[in-house]
């Protein structure tokens, strides 16, 4: 079991010298939730290696002790691989919408990566960038690169929340300007065959 410590940001722009370590297509849904625990299943297709994995994830707050910073998400996470057949069976009992997104893994130094998610379908034009940290002190003192924008609070725009919103509901939580900016970023990535 590992502790997951993350911060989530909007994206202002992409740097000209953007280096992409990995590009992954993700299809995910939630199959269980209570006050402290969520269970998520994912199909992950790595575009570089053309491999497909199916992952069953339990996220729990448990008795976690952490700083009360609304921008830092903390949870324990247990992941295990499952077979395609099991994934297909479990997704039939989903309790959320299916989220489809493309994730770009972008190294930013100090052994940290930005995981930039470009959402599809009813979440089209929504982009988030998450950074996962080895501990809360590093998360708290993180100086984001200029190309990352405003911090997004997890309580408002977590994948669990997004998977239970309509397009109209999530669009009320972001600005028109940010969506227009996201469209430009997506068009630029498509033009340069990045996604």
N, C-alpha and C positions, 0 to 999 in steps of 0.2 A: 504494500500500500504506500503510495507516495502522496505528499502534500502538494497541491496545486495552488500556486500563488500567481495571480495575473492582474494586469491592468489593460483596459480597453480604450482605444482612441479612434477618432475619425481620421481621415487621410486628407491632408491639404493638397498635396501634389506628389508625384513620384520623382525621385532624383534622376538626373540624366545618366549617372553611372550605376543605376539600379542593378544589383546582382541578385539573381534568383537561385536559391539552392535547390528548391523543389516546387513542383506544381502538382496539386492533388485535387481530384474531384471527390466531393463528399456528399453522400445522401444519408440523412439521419432522421430519426424520430425518437420520441420518448415513449416508454412502455410502462413506467411506474413513477409516482411521486407521492411523498408524504411531507411532513413538516421539516424533516432533516435530510431526506434522501431523494435523489432522482436516479432513474436507470435509463440509459440511452443506448441505442444500437446504431452502428454506422457501417456503411459500405464505403470503402476508401479505395479509389483507383489512382495509382501513381502514374502520372503521364510520362515521366522520364523512363521508368522501368517497365511500364505497361503491366504492372502487377495489381491484383485486387485482393484486399483483405476485408474481413468482416469482424467488427469489434463490439463487444458487450462491455459497457462501462457503468460502474456504480459510483456516483458522487455523493458524499455525505459530509455534513458539517460535524457530525459526531460531537466530541467534547473539545473541538478545536479552540485554542485560545489565540487570539490575534488582536492587533490594533483595530480600533473601531473606525477605520478609514473607509468610507463608502465607495471609494474608487478602487480599492484593492479587494479582489475576490479571493477567498481562501476556502479550500475544501480538501478532504481526502478523496483520493481517486483510486479505484481498483479497475484495471482493464484486463480482459481476456479475449483471446481470439475464438471465434465461432465459425462454423461452416456456413456456406451460402444457404443451404437448406434450412438451417436453424434461423438465420436472419430472415428469410422469406416467411417463415412460420410466425416469428415474433412480430414482424411489422404489421401483420394482419390485426394484431391486438393493440395497435398504437393508441395513445391517448392524446396525441398532438398531430398537427399537420406535419407533413414531411418537408424538411428543409433540404434544399439542394444548393450547393455553393462550390466555388473553386477557391482553393487555398493556395496562396503563394508564400513560400517560406523565404524570408529575406534576412540574411545575416547583418547585424548592426554593430558587431564588435563586443568585446568583454564577454564572449561566449553566450551572447543573447541573440535571439531571432525575433523578428516581427512576423507574425502569422496573419497575413492580410486576406480576409475572406470577402469574396465578391459573390453576393447572393443572387439567386435566380428565381424565375417564376414569380409568385406573388410578392417576393421580396426584392424584385429586380431594381437595380440602381442603388441598393443599400450596400455599403462597404464598411467593414470594421477592421481594425488592426489591433491584435492582442500581443502582449509581450509577457512571457512566463519567466518567473524569477526563482532562483534557488532558495531565497529567504525573504522575509518581510522587510528587513532593513534595506536590502538592495532595492526592493520594490518601492519603498517609501522615498528613497533618495535618487531614484531614476531620473536622469535628465534626458528627455525624449529628443530624438533628432527633429530638426525643423519641419521636415516633410510630414510628420505626424501632427494631427490637429488637436481639437478639443477632446478632453477626456469624457468618456461615456460611462455613466454609472451602471454597474451590473444589474442593479435591481430593476432598472427601466428597460434595458435592451439586451438581456441575457437571451441565449438561444431558446431556453424554456419559454420565456415571455414571448419572443418572436413567433415561436411555433404555435402559440395560442392567440395570435392577433390576426386581424384581417389586414389587407393592404391599407385601407383607410386608417385603421388604428395606429399602425406603426409609423405611417407618414405624418401623423400629427405630432410625433415625438422628435422629428428631425426637421431642419429648415429646408425651405425650397432651394436656397442657395447651395446647401450641402449636397442635395440630390443632383442639381445641375453640375456641380463640380465632380461628383462621382461619375456622371455620364461621360464627361470629358476624359476622365482617367480610364474608364472602360474602353472608350473609342480608341484612345491612344494605345492601350494594351492590345486591342484587337488588330489595329493597323500594323503594329510591329510583331504580330504573331506570338504574343506572349501568353495569351489564353485561348 
